[in-house]
Amino acid sequence: MSVVLAASPGAPVRARAGPWQRAGRRLLRRKAALAGLAVVLGFVALALAAPWLAPYDPVATSWGAIRKAPTAVHWFGTDELGRDVLSRVIWGTQASLLAGVVSVSISLALGVPIGLVAGFLGGWADALISRVTDAFLACPFLILAIAMAAFLGPSLTNAMIAIGVSATPIFVRLTRGQVLAVKVEDYVEAARAVGNPPWRVALRHVLPNVTAPLIVQSTLAVAAAVIAEASLSFLGLGQQPPAPSWGSMLNTAKNYMDNAPWMAIWPGLAIFVLVLSFNLLGDGLRDALDPRQR
């Protein structure tokens, strides 16, 4: 005779929270991560609304307002050509965020499949991919990005490609390591035992379980890509003048630090705040997506 257990009439029935719901609750308890997320979303909104928020045309010059200090008319002052610094900082947000998101997307699109193949197949494929990855990782990320951007030519598009390809080995190494740890789990062995083909096991049972560290690394990689884009623009290999870019603004401002320091303060502060926010968000996501955290 079977016995059916039922909840008492007044007891609430609660569904067990899934892993992503628990991660969301852990993230909500981390104030620094939420502050970083809020600032990042603010920069995204600033970039999208730049045509309406910028008080002046970012490339319009005014010979009567050259290197003017911040006033009620020009809140952040003007540069060496009389252009409004606030408007250029606002428009420069588009280049920085675009470079960060597109570069990391390129890295994910290249690195995750290669790392998945290396970790899941093993053997000669793993050995070959690992040695090539080690060779790329032996060269500093920024040096590799500068060399590739110089080879491709100075432009924002080429800078994004250079940054994305240069960061790919990091995602290859991370994906491979996570796949090696996951593919020996019991549920993966069970998927193989019931006759699933290798590609299905890799895509349905292995890849979804390595996404958490990839999300964290992607967030941190966006911060690194923002710095890399500013560095390339500072060297003249990124966004080309007169289009606004924080890096190119700093390159120009270095010549006027004595008599117009505001030309360097505002784009430098924008880079600092955006990168710090992405790092805070990445640290919070790392803790929130760790199942050992409570």
TIFI-618388 format. One record per residue (C-alpha): chain; x, z, y. Coordinates in steps of 0.5 Angstrom, whole numbers, plus 500, padded with zeros to 3 digits. Layout:
BEGIN
[node A; [X; Z; Y]]
...
# end
This chain:
BEGIN
[node A; [500; 500; 500]]
[node A; [503; 498; 507]]
[node A; [503; 502; 513]]
[node A; [502; 500; 520]]
[node A; [505; 504; 525]]
[node A; [501; 503; 532]]
[node A; [503; 506; 539]]
[node A; [499; 512; 541]]
[node A; [493; 509; 546]]
[node A; [496; 512; 552]]
[node A; [504; 510; 551]]
[node A; [506; 504; 555]]
[node A; [509; 498; 551]]
[node A; [516; 496; 554]]
[node A; [519; 490; 552]]
[node A; [527; 491; 550]]
[node A; [531; 488; 556]]
[node A; [535; 482; 554]]
[node A; [542; 481; 556]]
[node A; [542; 477; 562]]
[node A; [536; 482; 565]]
[node A; [541; 488; 563]]
[node A; [547; 485; 567]]
[node A; [542; 484; 573]]
[node A; [540; 491; 573]]
[node A; [548; 493; 573]]
[node A; [549; 488; 579]]
[node A; [544; 491; 583]]
[node A; [547; 498; 582]]
[node A; [554; 495; 585]]
[node A; [553; 495; 593]]
[node A; [560; 492; 594]]
[node A; [558; 486; 590]]
[node A; [551; 485; 593]]
[node A; [554; 485; 600]]
[node A; [559; 480; 598]]
[node A; [553; 476; 595]]
[node A; [549; 477; 602]]
[node A; [555; 474; 606]]
[node A; [556; 468; 601]]
[node A; [549; 467; 602]]
[node A; [549; 467; 609]]
[node A; [555; 462; 610]]
[node A; [551; 458; 605]]
[node A; [545; 458; 610]]
[node A; [550; 457; 616]]
[node A; [553; 451; 613]]
[node A; [546; 448; 611]]
[node A; [543; 450; 618]]
[node A; [550; 447; 622]]
[node A; [546; 442; 626]]
[node A; [541; 446; 629]]
[node A; [545; 453; 630]]
[node A; [552; 450; 633]]
[node A; [551; 450; 640]]
[node A; [555; 444; 642]]
[node A; [558; 438; 638]]
[node A; [564; 440; 634]]
[node A; [568; 434; 636]]
[node A; [565; 433; 644]]
[node A; [571; 434; 649]]
[node A; [571; 437; 656]]
[node A; [577; 436; 660]]
[node A; [574; 442; 665]]
[node A; [574; 447; 659]]
[node A; [581; 447; 656]]
[node A; [583; 453; 652]]
[node A; [578; 457; 656]]
[node A; [577; 465; 653]]
[node A; [571; 467; 650]]
[node A; [565; 467; 655]]
[node A; [557; 467; 655]]
[node A; [558; 460; 655]]
[node A; [563; 459; 650]]
[node A; [562; 465; 645]]
[node A; [569; 464; 641]]
[node A; [572; 460; 647]]
[node A; [575; 453; 647]]
[node A; [581; 449; 644]]
[node A; [586; 445; 647]]
[node A; [581; 439; 648]]
[node A; [575; 443; 651]]
[node A; [571; 443; 644]]
[node A; [567; 449; 643]]
[node A; [570; 454; 637]]
[node A; [564; 457; 635]]
[node A; [561; 450; 634]]
[node A; [567; 448; 630]]
[node A; [567; 454; 626]]
[node A; [560; 453; 624]]
[node A; [561; 446; 622]]
[node A; [568; 448; 618]]
[node A; [564; 452; 614]]
[node A; [561; 446; 610]]
[node A; [568; 443; 609]]
[node A; [570; 450; 606]]
[node A; [564; 451; 601]]
[node A; [564; 444; 599]]
[node A; [571; 444; 597]]
[node A; [570; 451; 593]]
[node A; [564; 449; 590]]
[node A; [566; 441; 588]]
[node A; [573; 443; 586]]
[node A; [570; 449; 581]]
[node A; [565; 444; 578]]
[node A; [571; 439; 577]]
[node A; [575; 444; 573]]
[node A; [569; 447; 569]]
[node A; [567; 439; 567]]
[node A; [574; 438; 565]]
[node A; [577; 445; 563]]
[node A; [571; 448; 559]]
[node A; [570; 442; 554]]
[node A; [578; 441; 553]]
[node A; [578; 449; 551]]
[node A; [572; 449; 547]]
[node A; [575; 443; 543]]
[node A; [582; 447; 542]]
[node A; [579; 453; 540]]
[node A; [574; 451; 535]]
[node A; [578; 445; 532]]
[node A; [585; 449; 532]]
[node A; [590; 445; 528]]
[node A; [594; 440; 531]]
[node A; [589; 439; 537]]
[node A; [589; 446; 539]]
[node A; [597; 446; 539]]
[node A; [597; 439; 543]]
[node A; [592; 442; 548]]
[node A; [596; 448; 549]]
[node A; [602; 445; 550]]
[node A; [600; 441; 555]]
[node A; [596; 447; 559]]
[node A; [602; 451; 558]]
[node A; [606; 445; 562]]
[node A; [601; 445; 568]]
[node A; [601; 453; 568]]
[node A; [608; 453; 569]]
[node A; [607; 449; 576]]
[node A; [604; 454; 581]]
[node A; [597; 452; 583]]
[node A; [598; 451; 590]]
[node A; [604; 447; 589]]
[node A; [601; 442; 584]]
[node A; [595; 441; 589]]
[node A; [599; 439; 595]]
[node A; [603; 434; 590]]
[node A; [597; 431; 588]]
[node A; [593; 431; 594]]
[node A; [600; 428; 597]]
[node A; [599; 423; 592]]
[node A; [592; 421; 593]]
[node A; [592; 421; 600]]
[node A; [590; 425; 606]]
[node A; [582; 426; 606]]
[node A; [577; 432; 604]]
[node A; [575; 428; 597]]
[node A; [582; 427; 595]]
[node A; [583; 435; 597]]
[node A; [577; 437; 592]]
[node A; [580; 432; 587]]
[node A; [587; 435; 587]]
[node A; [584; 442; 587]]
[node A; [579; 441; 581]]
[node A; [585; 438; 577]]
[node A; [590; 443; 579]]
[node A; [585; 449; 577]]
[node A; [583; 446; 570]]
[node A; [588; 449; 566]]
[node A; [586; 456; 568]]
[node A; [579; 454; 565]]
[node A; [582; 451; 559]]
[node A; [586; 457; 557]]
[node A; [580; 462; 558]]
[node A; [575; 458; 554]]
[node A; [580; 457; 549]]
[node A; [581; 464; 548]]
[node A; [574; 466; 548]]
[node A; [572; 461; 543]]
[node A; [577; 464; 538]]
[node A; [574; 470; 539]]
[node A; [567; 468; 538]]
[node A; [568; 463; 533]]
[node A; [570; 468; 527]]
[node A; [563; 472; 529]]
[node A; [558; 473; 523]]
[node A; [553; 469; 526]]
[node A; [557; 463; 527]]
[node A; [559; 464; 520]]
[node A; [552; 464; 518]]
[node A; [551; 458; 522]]
[node A; [556; 454; 518]]
[node A; [553; 457; 512]]
[node A; [546; 454; 513]]
[node A; [549; 447; 514]]
[node A; [550; 446; 521]]
[node A; [555; 441; 523]]
[node A; [561; 443; 527]]
[node A; [558; 440; 534]]
[node A; [552; 444; 533]]
[node A; [555; 450; 532]]
[node A; [560; 449; 538]]
[node A; [554; 448; 543]]
[node A; [549; 452; 540]]
[node A; [552; 458; 538]]
[node A; [559; 459; 541]]
[node A; [559; 456; 548]]
[node A; [553; 460; 550]]
[node A; [557; 466; 548]]
[node A; [563; 465; 552]]
[node A; [559; 463; 559]]
[node A; [559; 470; 562]]
[node A; [567; 470; 563]]
[node A; [567; 463; 565]]
[node A; [561; 465; 571]]
[node A; [566; 470; 573]]
[node A; [572; 466; 573]]
[node A; [568; 461; 577]]
[node A; [566; 465; 582]]
[node A; [574; 468; 583]]
[node A; [576; 460; 583]]
[node A; [571; 458; 589]]
[node A; [575; 464; 593]]
[node A; [582; 461; 591]]
[node A; [579; 454; 592]]
[node A; [577; 455; 599]]
[node A; [584; 458; 601]]
[node A; [587; 452; 598]]
[node A; [583; 447; 602]]
[node A; [585; 451; 608]]
[node A; [592; 450; 606]]
[node A; [591; 443; 605]]
[node A; [588; 442; 611]]
[node A; [593; 446; 615]]
[node A; [598; 441; 612]]
[node A; [594; 435; 614]]
[node A; [592; 433; 607]]
[node A; [585; 436; 607]]
[node A; [579; 434; 612]]
[node A; [582; 430; 617]]
[node A; [581; 431; 625]]
[node A; [577; 431; 629]]
[node A; [572; 433; 623]]
[node A; [572; 441; 624]]
[node A; [576; 445; 618]]
[node A; [578; 452; 618]]
[node A; [585; 450; 616]]
[node A; [586; 444; 621]]
[node A; [584; 449; 626]]
[node A; [589; 454; 624]]
[node A; [594; 448; 624]]
[node A; [593; 447; 632]]
[node A; [592; 454; 634]]
[node A; [599; 456; 632]]
[node A; [602; 452; 638]]
[node A; [597; 456; 643]]
[node A; [598; 463; 640]]
[node A; [601; 466; 646]]
[node A; [596; 463; 651]]
[node A; [590; 462; 647]]
[node A; [590; 467; 641]]
[node A; [582; 466; 640]]
[node A; [583; 459; 637]]
[node A; [586; 462; 631]]
[node A; [583; 469; 630]]
[node A; [576; 466; 629]]
[node A; [577; 461; 623]]
[node A; [582; 466; 620]]
[node A; [577; 471; 620]]
[node A; [572; 466; 617]]
[node A; [577; 465; 611]]
[node A; [578; 472; 610]]
[node A; [571; 474; 610]]
[node A; [569; 468; 606]]
[node A; [574; 469; 601]]
[node A; [573; 477; 601]]
[node A; [566; 476; 599]]
[node A; [567; 471; 593]]
[node A; [572; 476; 591]]
[node A; [567; 482; 591]]
[node A; [562; 478; 588]]
[node A; [566; 476; 582]]
[node A; [569; 483; 581]]
[node A; [561; 485; 581]]
[node A; [559; 480; 576]]
[node A; [565; 482; 572]]
[node A; [563; 489; 571]]
[node A; [555; 487; 570]]
[node A; [557; 482; 565]]
[node A; [561; 486; 561]]
[node A; [556; 489; 555]]
[node A; [560; 495; 555]]
[node A; [558; 497; 562]]
[node A; [552; 501; 563]]
# end
